[in-house]
Amino acid sequence: QVQLVESGGGLVQAGGSLRLSCVASGRTFSSYAMGWFRQAPGKEREFVAHISWSGSITYYADSVKGRITISRDNANNMVYLQMNSLKPEDTAVYYCAAGGECLGYRCYASTARYPFWGQGTQVTVSS
């Protein structure tokens, strides 16, 4: 079991930056792959980024490549999402999630592969 709590969301102008944090409880955090997803009003939850348990492998949605970086600090049970050059279409509730190791887009981009979720943090990008 792992409990996740996100923070760092807020209101930012287009072109600005935010860093989201997710702290995990539980001694087995380093054994989980981690993902960030987002959900805009009226839309399905969508994949943003994934990082392997070691931090050596990362994947990103095409819509955020080059603007967003996922990282983790296993010593402190933290995972981060650095978001730069934000756009109004990035507005959503952002969730971190923990799951088993995953290879292939159909795996790491699927919400079903992550059994543990945080409560989400709101990101609003104004134009």
C-alpha positions in Angstrom: 0.0 0.0 0.0 1.1 3.5 -0.7 -0.7 6.8 0.0 0.0 9.8 -2.3 -0.5 13.5 -1.8 0.0 16.1 -4.5 0.9 19.7 -4.1 2.2 22.7 -6.1 -0.8 23.5 -8.3 -2.1 27.0 -8.8 -2.9 29.7 -11.2 -0.2 30.7 -13.7 -0.1 32.8 -16.9 0.5 31.1 -20.2 4.2 30.7 -20.7 4.8 30.3 -17.0 6.1 27.4 -15.0 5.0 25.2 -12.1 6.5 22.3 -10.3 4.1 19.7 -8.9 5.2 17.5 -6.1 3.8 14.2 -4.9 4.8 12.7 -1.6 4.3 9.0 -0.9 3.9 7.2 2.4 5.0 3.6 2.8 8.4 1.9 2.8 8.0 0.4 -0.6 7.8 3.6 -2.6 11.0 2.9 -4.5 9.6 -0.3 -5.9 6.8 1.4 -7.7 6.8 3.0 -11.1 5.1 6.4 -11.0 2.9 8.3 -13.3 1.3 11.7 -13.7 -2.1 12.0 -15.3 -4.5 15.0 -15.7 -8.2 15.5 -16.1 -9.8 18.6 -17.6 -13.5 19.3 -17.0 -15.7 17.1 -19.2 -12.8 15.1 -20.4 -11.3 11.7 -19.5 -8.3 11.4 -17.4 -5.2 11.4 -19.7 -1.6 10.3 -19.4 1.1 12.9 -18.9 4.3 11.3 -17.9 5.7 8.0 -16.4 9.0 7.2 -14.6 10.4 3.8 -13.7 11.2 2.8 -10.2 14.8 3.7 -10.6 14.2 6.9 -12.4 16.2 5.8 -15.4 13.3 5.4 -17.8 10.8 8.2 -18.6 7.9 8.5 -21.0 5.8 11.5 -22.0 2.6 12.3 -23.8 3.3 13.9 -27.1 1.4 17.0 -26.0 3.9 17.7 -23.2 7.2 16.5 -24.7 9.9 19.2 -24.4 7.9 21.2 -21.8 7.4 18.8 -18.9 9.9 16.7 -17.0 9.2 14.0 -14.5 11.7 13.1 -11.8 11.8 11.2 -8.5 13.7 11.2 -5.2 13.4 7.7 -3.7 15.3 8.7 -0.6 12.5 11.1 0.3 9.6 9.3 -1.3 8.9 12.2 -3.8 8.0 12.4 -7.4 8.0 15.7 -9.3 6.5 17.2 -12.4 8.3 20.3 -13.7 6.1 22.1 -16.1 7.4 24.9 -18.3 6.0 26.9 -21.2 2.5 26.2 -19.9 -0.5 26.6 -22.2 -4.2 27.2 -21.4 -4.9 23.6 -22.6 -2.7 22.3 -19.8 -5.5 23.4 -17.4 -6.6 20.4 -15.4 -6.5 18.5 -12.2 -3.2 16.7 -12.0 -2.9 13.3 -10.3 0.1 11.3 -9.4 -0.3 7.5 -9.4 1.8 4.5 -8.3 1.9 1.1 -10.0 4.1 -1.8 -11.2 6.8 -1.5 -13.8 5.5 -1.1 -17.2 6.8 -1.3 -20.8 5.0 0.0 -23.8 2.6 2.9 -24.2 -0.5 0.8 -23.8 0.7 -0.2 -20.3 2.2 3.0 -18.8 -0.4 5.3 -20.3 -3.3 3.3 -18.9 -5.0 4.4 -15.7 -5.8 0.8 -15.0 -2.2 0.0 -14.5 -1.9 2.2 -11.4 -3.8 1.0 -8.4 -2.8 3.9 -6.1 -3.8 7.5 -6.7 -3.5 10.9 -5.0 -6.4 13.3 -4.6 -5.2 15.7 -7.3 -4.0 19.3 -7.5 -5.6 21.9 -9.7 -3.5 23.7 -12.4 -5.0 26.6 -14.1 -3.2 28.4 -17.0 -4.7 31.7 -18.0 -4.3 33.1 -21.5 
